Amino acid sequence: MALNATSETFRPAFPDHDHPKITYGLPYPEACRKHVESTFHASRVYIISSGSLARNTEALASLQLALGSKVVGTRIGMKAHTLWSEILEIVNEAREAKADLLITLGAGSLTDGAKIIALALANDVSTFEELGALASDRPDKQQEHIQPPDVPIVSIPTSLSGGEYSDLGGATNDETHRKHMFSTSCKGPALVVLDAELTKTTPASVWLSTGIRAVDHCVETICSLQGKAEADNNAEAGLKLLVPGLLKSKTDGQDLEARHRCQMGVIEAMKAIGEGVPMGASHAIGHQLGPLGVGHGETSCILLPAVCKYNAEHKANIDRQQKVVKILWEDQEVKGLLQKRGLTEGKANLGVVLDAVIRELGMPRSLKDVHVGRDKLEDLAANSLHDPWCATNPVPLKKKEQVLEILEMVLG
């Protein structure tokens, strides 16, 4: 687990899968140059970079310098929640450049975008209608005709949302503001380049909130009524890395070991999801809260404690929630924080414990905190019901009134 800054670790992210592979230990420009040549044998690289990294740091320039003439195109910046219009812009540019490798430099929306861009390139997509036909949540569309991507992706993540370890991609239709999922034939990055030093450029709010997103993966895995033992084990390992790692990152943003442990915790969280355990309402409602301008991680900060409280009040998964509580209290770092906040082991439920952790990190805890008002609740609740994870919540959410009950808890 220790971070070695002088030699490379290169291995599959998941023991039983060859895809994706991870690399850490080398500075990301050096790792990218090595694998562009030796692993992918690529000569026409298209880079999709975070706008803030490009504007405020030397991160993009360092990557471009390392790759030299192999770079045939660069996109600087994508808006949050992966807009269809921007996907199509990049598809057209990458197609014209004859790109044979996509590299993303930055946080989650770029990775989701690259997955769908690669899928769109393989299917000669150039319009909203053609892109919509690839969405997996469009039952009126035939999916058999979809061709798998043939342009691989390298991801250099700077947040902890974990999308780089999943084949699933999500993107928002600009016209309807509804987020659609793309899973049929979609393929995630072939290589994830981890560089704890680079993540120091990430705003603390993004690092910590996306870390809670990864915590959400772990919590909703363990709390699911369709759980699996191996998924539970992975989620537990993820929580033991993530929660203390986030608390240490909050205390000392320069702590590279804490940042690396958080990155390793994300892999455990995504291993858990890879076992096929369906998520619950925090993820489902969060998918539709995102298009209202709320960051991926912020949705979990706001919704996860309330969803746990809602499920407990309906006596749906109390034993499984207690398992998470026990895991968190066992860590001395977390225990100290909970005691400092006046909680007593054996008495505080999961919603209260999570609330304490999230507040300690300074993250938003209500819709008011992220400027979402009551006027948005009806549409938000209705759109959430389209998400399949509403139905797999421990208390299945089948009516708008149920979603509204959770939203009222977090209105602020």
Disulfide bonds with the S-S distance in Angstrom:
none
